[in-house]
Amino acid sequence: MHSHLLAALDDGVKTHEEALELIQHFYKLGYQKLITTPHIMNDYYRNEPGTIKNKLAELIERVNKENIPITLEAAAEYYLDEELMKKVEAKEPLLTFGNSYLLFETNFLNEPYQLNDFIFKIITQGYKPILAHPERYSFMTLEKAEELRNRGVLFQINIPSIIGFYSKPIQQLAIKLIEKGWVDLLGSDCHNAQYMQVLEEAIQDKNFKKAVDLPLLNNSL
């Protein structure tokens, strides 16, 4: 879960052909199901549920024609901004996967002032919030991570973080979260072929294997 495989919707793949090549790689690595999550971000990617579902249907058709035996679903990676808060306050239906899981991200530098309010409101509406790549936020500490988990937030770690793809400090925090057992889901965050190369390397790492041994929700999606 957590990838960007719907063509020309965000900063992920640009064509169906590019997506198909990545999906073939996922299948060869043993994946049976992919939940792709295009960005919904008001300033850059104003995707709507209908647009995402239509693009998913196109991709599924192409995957079936290529006889790739893999299941595809789509949700979204929501960016916590004023537009998302408006949707939540208006109780607009949001794209989820599994058992009402809602994937969201924030800006990387500063903790959003509305974060706690957002968490409270979506949980009240029956969603289960999943914070995408908590290891990548500059404001994240183990103390903050524990606070968020106590508020009901689940954590999704990016597999490339485990081997330092983004930076050494991000790698170190990812490993600490794994050691604490504070990882609920693993995601590829796959955007392109470069990510796939990193993913293939990361799954050989001892810390990835520790993460896989946790009671991950990936196994029940």
C-alpha positions in Angstrom: 0.0 0.0 0.0 0.9 3.6 -0.6 2.1 4.1 -4.2 1.6 6.5 -7.0 0.7 4.2 -10.0 -2.2 6.1 -11.6 -0.9 7.8 -14.7 -0.6 11.6 -14.8 -2.5 12.3 -11.5 0.4 13.4 -9.4 4.2 13.2 -9.2 4.1 9.4 -9.8 4.0 7.6 -13.1 3.2 9.5 -16.3 1.8 6.7 -18.4 -0.1 3.4 -18.1 3.0 1.7 -19.7 5.2 3.0 -16.9 2.7 1.8 -14.3 2.5 -1.7 -16.0 6.2 -2.1 -15.8 6.3 -1.3 -12.1 3.3 -3.6 -11.4 5.2 -6.4 -13.2 8.1 -5.8 -10.8 5.8 -5.9 -7.8 4.3 -9.2 -9.0 7.8 -10.7 -9.4 8.7 -9.6 -5.9 5.7 -11.6 -4.6 3.1 -8.9 -4.2 -0.5 -10.1 -4.7 -2.3 -6.8 -4.2 -1.5 -3.1 -4.6 -3.4 -0.2 -3.0 -2.3 2.8 -4.9 -2.8 6.2 -3.3 -2.5 9.4 -5.5 -2.0 12.7 -3.8 -4.9 14.9 -3.0 -3.3 18.3 -2.3 -5.2 21.5 -3.0 -2.1 23.6 -4.1 -0.8 21.0 -6.5 -3.0 17.9 -7.1 -6.7 18.6 -7.0 -7.7 15.1 -7.6 -11.3 14.0 -6.9 -12.6 10.5 -5.9 -14.3 10.1 -9.3 -11.2 11.0 -11.2 -9.1 8.5 -9.2 -11.7 5.7 -9.6 -11.9 6.3 -13.4 -8.1 6.1 -13.7 -8.0 3.0 -11.6 -10.6 1.3 -13.9 -8.4 2.1 -16.9 -5.3 0.6 -15.2 -7.2 -2.5 -14.2 -8.3 -3.0 -17.8 -4.6 -2.7 -18.9 -3.4 -5.1 -16.2 -6.0 -7.7 -17.2 -5.1 -7.4 -20.8 -1.4 -8.1 -19.9 -2.6 -11.1 -17.7 -0.8 -9.9 -14.6 -2.4 -11.8 -11.7 -2.4 -9.0 -9.2 -5.3 -7.1 -7.5 -5.5 -3.4 -7.7 -7.3 -0.9 -5.5 -7.1 2.8 -5.0 -7.5 5.3 -2.2 -5.7 8.6 -1.7 -2.9 10.2 0.2 -4.5 13.3 1.6 -2.4 16.3 2.5 -3.6 18.0 5.7 -4.4 21.5 4.5 -7.4 23.9 4.8 -9.2 22.3 2.0 -9.1 18.9 3.7 -10.3 20.4 6.9 -13.3 21.9 5.0 -14.1 18.4 3.6 -13.9 16.9 7.0 -16.1 19.6 8.6 -18.6 19.3 5.8 -18.5 15.5 6.3 -17.7 14.9 2.6 -17.0 11.2 1.9 -13.2 10.6 1.8 -11.4 7.8 -0.1 -10.4 5.0 2.2 -9.2 1.5 1.9 -9.6 -1.7 4.0 -11.7 -1.1 7.1 -12.1 2.7 6.8 -8.4 3.4 6.8 -7.6 7.0 5.8 -4.0 7.8 4.7 -2.8 11.3 5.3 0.4 13.4 5.3 1.4 16.8 6.6 4.1 19.3 5.7 7.5 18.0 6.4 8.9 20.8 8.6 6.3 22.0 11.2 3.6 20.2 13.0 0.2 21.5 11.6 -1.7 23.6 14.1 -4.9 21.7 13.2 -3.4 18.2 13.5 -5.1 17.3 16.8 -8.4 18.7 15.7 -8.2 16.8 12.4 -7.5 13.5 14.2 -10.4 14.0 16.6 -12.9 14.8 13.8 -12.0 12.0 11.5 -12.0 9.4 14.3 -15.4 10.8 15.4 -16.7 10.3 11.8 -15.6 6.6 11.9 -12.3 6.9 10.0 -9.1 5.2 11.1 -6.2 7.7 10.5 -2.9 6.5 9.1 0.0 8.9 9.1 2.1 8.3 6.0 5.8 8.1 6.5 6.1 9.5 10.1 9.8 9.0 10.0 10.1 11.8 7.3 8.8 14.7 9.4 11.3 17.1 10.9 8.9 17.7 13.9 8.6 14.0 14.7 10.2 12.6 17.8 9.6 9.4 19.7 7.6 11.4 22.3 5.5 13.0 19.5 5.0 9.5 17.9 3.8 8.1 21.2 1.4 11.0 21.7 -0.1 10.5 18.2 -0.5 6.8 18.7 -2.2 7.4 22.0 -4.6 9.6 20.0 -5.5 6.7 17.7 -3.2 7.4 14.8 -1.6 4.4 13.0 1.8 4.6 11.4 2.9 3.6 7.8 6.6 3.5 7.3 8.1 3.8 3.8 10.2 0.8 3.0 13.0 2.9 1.3 13.4 4.8 4.6 14.8 1.6 6.2 18.0 1.7 4.1 18.5 5.5 4.2 17.0 6.4 0.8 15.8 9.8 2.0 18.5 10.5 4.6 20.4 9.0 7.6 18.3 10.7 10.3 15.1 9.5 8.5 16.6 6.0 8.5 17.4 6.2 12.1 13.9 7.2 13.2 12.4 4.5 11.0 14.5 1.9 12.7 13.6 3.2 16.1 9.9 3.0 15.3 10.3 -0.6 14.1 12.2 -1.4 17.3 9.4 0.1 19.3 6.8 -1.9 17.4 5.1 1.3 16.4 4.7 0.3 12.7 1.2 -0.7 11.5 1.8 -0.8 7.8 4.7 -0.8 5.3 4.4 1.1 2.1 6.6 1.4 -1.0 5.7 5.0 -1.8 6.7 3.9 -5.3 6.7 6.7 -7.8 9.0 5.4 -10.5 11.6 2.9 -11.5 14.2 4.3 -9.1 11.9 3.5 -6.2 11.6 0.0 -7.4 15.4 -0.5 -7.4 15.5 0.8 -3.8 12.6 -1.4 -2.8 14.4 -4.5 -4.2 17.5 -3.6 -2.1 15.5 -2.8 1.0 13.7 -6.1 1.3 17.0 -7.8 1.9 17.8 -5.6 4.9 17.6 -7.0 8.4 15.5 -4.1 9.7 13.0 -4.7 6.9 12.7 -8.3 8.1 12.2 -7.1 11.6 9.4 -4.9 10.4 7.7 -7.7 8.5 7.6 -9.8 11.7 5.4 -7.1 13.3 1.6 -7.7 13.3 1.2 -5.5 10.2 -2.2 -4.6 8.8 -0.8 -5.3 5.3 -1.5 -8.9 5.9 -5.3 -8.4 6.3 -6.0 -5.8 3.6 
